[in-house]
Amino acid sequence: MNPLADKPIVPDAYGLSDSQVEALRAKHGWNELPSAPAPSPLRIFFRQFTSFLIIILILAGVIAYFLGDRADTLAIALVVIMNGVLGFVQEWRAETALEALRNILSPQAIVLRNGVETMLDAREIVPGDIIYLNAGDKVPADAVPVSANELNVDESVLTGESLPVLKDARSAEAMLFAGTSIVSGRAEARVAAIGAGTALGKIANLTGSVGQKTTQLQVQLGRLATQLGLTALAIAAAILAVGLYVERDPVEMMMTALSLSVAMVPEGLPAVVTITLALGASAMARQKALVRKLQAVETLGAASVICTDKTGTLTENKMTATEIWTPLARYNVTGTGYDPAGHIALDSARVRAKDSTDLANLLNVAIRCTHAKLNHSSNEWRITGVPTEAALVVLAYKGWADLPASNDIVLERPFSGERKRMSVLVKDTDGMKLLTKGAPEIVLDLCTQVMENAVPSPLTTERMTEIKHAYEEMAGRGLRVVALAMRDAAPNDTSEENLTFLGLVGLLDPPRPEVRKAISAAQHAGIKIIMITGDSPVTATAIAGQLGLNIAKTLTGDALEAMSEQELSAALEDDVLFARTRPADKMRIVAALQNSEKVVAMTGDGVNDAPALKQADIGISMGIRGTDVAKDASDLVLLDDNFATIVRAIREGRRQFSNVKKFVRYLLSSNTGEVVAILANIIIGGPLIFLATQILWMNLVTDGATAVALGLEKAERRQMREPPRPKSAPILGIRGIATIGAFGIYTGFASLWIFITLLPMGEAVARTTAFTAMVVFEKISVFAFRSLSQPCWRIGWFSNPLLLLALSITLCLQVAAVYWPPMQALLHTAPIGQDHWIMIGLFALPLLIVPEILKSILRLHAEPKALSTPEE
């Protein structure tokens, strides 16, 4: 509320003095939002070492160190450090990239100090300062207008409302809010609140009240890591206890227990997950989506609901004239935004008579009764003035209307919230004319005639009814309707009476052209789209219809406030649209969806979106027009402000999770084979089949490289035709555990058989052959995990060349481990012969053939069902 509304306005010609400013700053502080300190590089680095798997690895390294095994200690340390560096690099790059999106220069404002108008940094403003605002300026603090001239303010960052708001210094509601923008006019205002005390600051505090969230991948990997770690420790402790009980050598049993725990914990898993997500994040950056945290894209892939703002997110945030209605015809207008490249086409469905002259008169009013201007610079069309007026000017350009002279306007009766119209007296070739535009219900009351074929005719009751019906029909489709009229006038005659009605223009903030297709793709992927906007229900419903959103119910913020949590949950089960919402409403909607086990993505760009962005499972902000508050609250920043990028991110997220499942199963099946071999060997009382260093070599060097390549598998067909996975869906299901068990049992007993068979030739040769066999088994097994449902002949044996490269490199490394003396010393291996390699090859062959046969049979069985739905 304007505290000066009922007081006489006394111009302040001096402003605050320096001493007053110092006293006020000591009391109120700087004009800046409170924010948590940016995470330091050290903090980002050290939080890479907090997962359970990493902690288990560190403990294993400490045990190896105290047991005197420096090689194992060094190997584990290298893995832990590599994982930390990879995670740090990606997160630090995201933080610095986000900082680059901010304005390089701090915002400034014109302030009256010591009787002098001075340009100052906005942070130096204090309550009581007098500031001057002009078109294009951003309001630096909450302020009360002292004087205002045709002041229109864009408040969409706070309210979501797409239309500018007229501010009158005498109005009780004429408060100017920090972060909003001056569209047209100018004002002198006194600062009322700064920093955290502004409306923007209060929303920022609301955002800060939302706690840190954990992504679904973090939850599932954390749960898996805990289960694996505890199981490994329990089994290792049991083996150690049993060995000591039967009086085996304590050091040997300690090393055996350590080897077993190392074998059970997939040391390469943290690094592989980090590398895979980092590569996915880099791929998304190339597609104009900045991932602030590695797990963000994967979480978006699990999204079951996208809550999206309308203004500027689904729409272009540019008013556009889309149709014209005149008494004799209707016209469709092509083109969007402020580019005048479109044209005006006659709608053949409603043509009474040729009225090109009437259309010219209407366009003449549109381009002359205005303060808006259209300019072309830097290969882009830009406007100055109110967007509605600018849209009418662009419309006139599309109709090739004559451009007005700079001195055409003689007198003006400006637009105001009370009058809802604007009139100008202009010089024309055949005398003076009064041109008027405004709200149809207001302008029609001023008209006594209607233009038909350039001839004014009486405005009869029937014609008035027809015009009102056309207006209501256009408004019902969400168009903002402007009426235009004119009359001949005498010099200095600006009386708005006896006007001749020319027609109606319907304007719309048009949907982005790519959004409809993106929404359709999301819906085919089983994702629900909910529009949450501060705009009017009529406009929002019309936009939803154009975008293909089926809306069964529209709720306003007031209706939402009156609903219980149970009523809101029930409403969210339907196809619902929310209009006239407040920031707290958005948070409540997101929380209600999350309580229903939905994974919620929230898009937005304004300050009003920030709390919900942080509350959501994944917040998606706009990089170009998004506010800093929204970017800081988000997990993903769209660098091109393109809603379609979200669908690409969903596809990438689903690919990432699918690949995470693949390489988790692959790594665990490999580790299970090692555990089976070690356990079975201990039970039969044989010497160690694998040494701890050899296990680390298998799990880190050979398995790690292959798993990373597996994480780069392309998206499978029909991936975007599947519904989102349930929130509680584990990385490993029953089928996954069964697959891991089957591979583990086969590879474990096969390597143990080789070991036992070759023991008469010496422990070193037997262990080396078994060790090499396990490496080959694990490399061959990777083909079975390239797809969890499709055989390799279907997806292509050579469709992942990086995987083939990784296999070739790791097999060459294994050959070096067997025959190169330095590697022999490190891994305690001995050379093996041709017969040994043939034995290994024969045991490896079923790992390649059997999965292909089983998947082919399953695919043939599922073929009729697959054919019932078109491929993506």
Secondary structure as UniProt FT lines:
FT   TURN            3..6
FT   HELIX           18..28
FT   HELIX           41..46
FT   HELIX           47..49
FT   HELIX           52..66
FT   TURN            67..68
FT   HELIX           70..101
FT   STRAND          108..113
FT   TURN            114..115
FT   STRAND          116..121
FT   HELIX           122..124
FT   TURN            127..128
FT   STRAND          130..134
FT   TURN            135..136
FT   STRAND          142..154
FT   HELIX           156..159
FT   STRAND          165..167
FT   TURN            169..170
FT   TURN            172..173
FT   TURN            178..179
FT   STRAND          181..193
FT   HELIX           195..197
FT   HELIX           199..208
FT   HELIX           216..245
FT   TURN            246..247
FT   HELIX           250..264
FT   HELIX           268..286
FT   TURN            287..288
FT   STRAND          289..291
FT   TURN            294..295
FT   HELIX           296..301
FT   STRAND          305..308
FT   TURN            311..314
FT   STRAND          320..326
FT   TURN            327..328
FT   STRAND          329..333
FT   TURN            337..338
FT   TURN            340..341
FT   STRAND          344..351
FT   HELIX           356..368
FT   STRAND          373..377
FT   TURN            378..379
FT   STRAND          380..384
FT   HELIX           387..398
FT   TURN            399..400
FT   TURN            406..407
FT   STRAND          409..413
FT   TURN            417..419
FT   STRAND          421..428
FT   TURN            429..430
FT   STRAND          431..438
FT   HELIX           440..445
FT   STRAND          447..452
FT   TURN            453..454
FT   STRAND          455..458
FT   HELIX           461..476
FT   TURN            477..478
FT   STRAND          480..489
FT   TURN            491..492
FT   STRAND          499..508
FT   TURN            513..514
FT   HELIX           515..524
FT   TURN            525..526
FT   STRAND          528..532
FT   HELIX           537..546
FT   TURN            547..548
FT   STRAND          553..556
FT   HELIX           557..561
FT   HELIX           565..572
FT   STRAND          576..579
FT   HELIX           583..595
FT   TURN            596..597
FT   STRAND          600..604
FT   HELIX           607..609
FT   HELIX           610..615
FT   STRAND          618..622
FT   TURN            623..625
FT   HELIX           628..633
FT   STRAND          636..638
FT   TURN            639..640
FT   HELIX           643..683
FT   TURN            684..685
FT   HELIX           692..696
FT   HELIX           697..702
FT   HELIX           703..710
FT   TURN            711..712
FT   TURN            717..718
FT   HELIX           719..721
FT   TURN            727..728
FT   HELIX           734..758
FT   HELIX           759..761
FT   HELIX           763..781
FT   HELIX           782..785
FT   HELIX           792..795
FT   TURN            797..798
FT   HELIX           801..819
FT   HELIX           821..827
FT   HELIX           834..867
//
